[in-house]
Amino acid sequence: MSGNAEVVRANTPKNPEIVVRFSPEGVRAPFLLRCGALLVDYLLIVTFPAVFLVFGRLSGDDGARLLSGSWNTVGWLIGLLFAVTNIVVLPVFSGQSIGKIVTGIRVVALNGSAPLHRKMLLRQTLGYFVTGLSAGFGFLFSIFSNKGRALHDYIAGTVVIYADRNVRDR
């Protein structure tokens, strides 16, 4: 952790670390940085369909054949597979999508420790679904929350921080 917390190691298999004096207010990720991470994720996901659409065009397809062609289908399948991996699988196991890695932000539990896998799965699936249903207004909660929590963070009991979560030996 950087500056605002102290990590104490515990010898229990369920909780290998205990974070004391963690203050999410001090390391909360700024809203624009979260938007930047989302933009990086979006651009990476749409790259696959776009590139394969170009491949289809270069192979001679155009019009309706271009949109229903195999290149377009392959591009969308790879894009969908990448999206699921980047939006669900990576964050569940690491607390970060590629966009969050690039921008240096991470999802943690409210006490500063790594969130449980089931909480992250809830955040990344149901939480994002509910935030999407709110036409994105759930994401705007992070502007007004003193801890910077969006609707999906409230659902899962998490917070997004702009800090190093590596445990360092003293």
C-alpha positions in Angstrom: 0.0 0.0 0.0 1.2 3.5 -0.4 1.3 5.9 2.4 -2.3 5.5 3.8 -2.2 2.0 5.2 -0.1 -0.5 7.0 -0.2 -4.2 6.0 0.2 -6.8 8.7 0.8 -10.4 7.7 -1.4 -13.0 9.3 -0.8 -16.7 9.0 -4.3 -17.8 8.1 -5.1 -19.4 4.8 -8.3 -17.4 4.3 -6.7 -14.0 5.0 -3.0 -13.8 4.3 -2.8 -10.1 5.0 -4.7 -7.7 7.2 -4.7 -4.0 6.3 -4.9 -1.6 9.2 -5.5 2.1 9.1 -6.7 2.0 5.4 -8.3 5.2 4.2 -10.0 4.9 0.8 -10.6 8.6 0.7 -6.8 9.2 0.6 -6.2 6.9 -2.4 -9.5 6.9 -4.3 -9.1 6.8 -8.1 -10.1 10.1 -9.7 -13.2 9.9 -11.9 -11.4 10.9 -15.1 -8.8 8.3 -14.5 -11.6 5.7 -14.2 -13.0 7.0 -17.4 -9.6 6.7 -19.0 -9.4 3.0 -17.9 -12.8 2.4 -19.4 -11.8 4.1 -22.6 -8.7 1.9 -22.9 -10.8 -1.3 -22.3 -13.4 -0.2 -24.9 -10.7 0.6 -27.5 -9.1 -2.7 -27.0 -12.4 -4.6 -27.4 -13.5 -2.8 -30.6 -10.1 -3.2 -32.2 -10.8 -6.9 -33.0 -14.1 -6.4 -35.0 -12.6 -3.3 -36.7 -9.4 -5.1 -37.8 -11.2 -8.2 -39.0 -13.7 -6.0 -40.9 -10.7 -4.4 -42.7 -9.4 -7.9 -43.5 -12.8 -8.8 -45.0 -12.7 -5.7 -47.1 -9.2 -6.4 -48.3 -10.2 -10.0 -49.2 -12.8 -8.6 -51.7 -16.0 -8.5 -49.6 -18.2 -5.5 -49.7 -21.7 -4.4 -48.7 -23.9 -7.1 -47.2 -21.2 -9.8 -47.9 -18.7 -7.8 -45.8 -21.1 -7.7 -42.8 -22.2 -11.3 -43.0 -18.8 -12.7 -44.0 -16.5 -15.0 -42.1 -13.9 -12.3 -41.4 -16.5 -10.1 -39.6 -17.9 -13.1 -37.6 -14.4 -14.1 -36.5 -13.6 -10.5 -35.5 -16.8 -10.3 -33.4 -16.2 -13.7 -31.7 -12.6 -12.8 -30.8 -13.8 -9.4 -29.6 -16.4 -11.0 -27.4 -14.0 -13.5 -26.0 -11.5 -10.7 -25.3 -14.3 -8.6 -23.6 -15.3 -11.4 -21.3 -11.7 -12.1 -20.4 -10.8 -8.4 -19.8 -14.0 -7.3 -18.1 -14.8 -10.4 -16.0 -11.9 -12.9 -15.7 -8.9 -10.6 -15.2 -10.6 -8.4 -12.6 -11.9 -11.4 -10.6 -8.4 -12.8 -10.3 -6.3 -9.7 -10.2 -8.6 -6.7 -9.3 -7.6 -5.0 -12.6 -8.6 -5.0 -16.3 -6.1 -4.0 -18.9 -7.4 -0.5 -18.8 -6.9 -0.4 -15.0 -3.4 -1.8 -15.3 -2.5 0.9 -17.9 -3.9 3.7 -15.7 -2.5 2.4 -12.4 -5.8 1.8 -10.6 -7.1 -1.3 -8.9 -10.3 -2.6 -7.2 -9.9 -3.5 -3.5 -12.2 -4.5 -0.7 -13.4 -1.7 1.7 -10.6 -2.6 4.2 -7.9 -2.3 1.5 -7.3 -6.1 1.1 -7.8 -8.0 -2.1 -11.6 -8.6 -2.7 -13.0 -12.1 -2.6 -13.5 -13.7 -6.0 -17.2 -14.0 -5.6 -17.5 -10.2 -4.7 -15.5 -9.3 -7.8 -17.7 -11.6 -9.9 -20.8 -9.9 -8.5 -19.2 -6.5 -9.2 -18.2 -7.3 -12.8 -21.4 -9.0 -13.8 -24.5 -7.9 -11.9 -22.9 -4.7 -10.7 -22.0 -3.6 -14.3 -25.4 -4.8 -15.5 -27.3 -2.6 -13.0 -24.9 0.3 -13.7 -25.7 -0.1 -17.4 -29.4 -0.2 -16.8 -29.1 3.1 -15.0 -27.9 4.6 -18.3 -24.5 5.1 -16.8 -25.7 7.2 -13.9 -24.5 4.5 -11.5 -21.0 5.3 -12.7 -21.5 8.9 -11.8 -21.9 8.0 -8.1 -18.1 7.9 -7.9 -18.0 11.7 -8.5 -20.1 12.4 -5.4 -19.0 9.6 -3.1 -16.3 10.6 -0.7 -14.6 7.2 -1.3 -15.1 7.4 -5.0 -17.5 4.4 -5.2 -19.7 3.8 -8.2 -23.0 1.8 -8.0 -21.3 -1.5 -8.9 -18.8 -0.8 -6.0 -21.6 -0.4 -3.6 -23.2 -3.6 -4.8 -20.0 -5.6 -4.2 -18.5 -3.7 -1.3 -15.4 -2.6 -3.2 -13.6 0.6 -3.9 -11.3 1.6 -6.8 -8.0 3.1 -5.6 -5.0 4.7 -7.3 -2.3 3.1 -5.2 0.2 0.3 -5.1 -1.3 -2.8 -3.4 1.9 -4.8 -3.3 2.8 -6.1 0.2 6.4 -5.1 1.0 8.4 -6.7 3.7 9.9 -4.3 6.2 
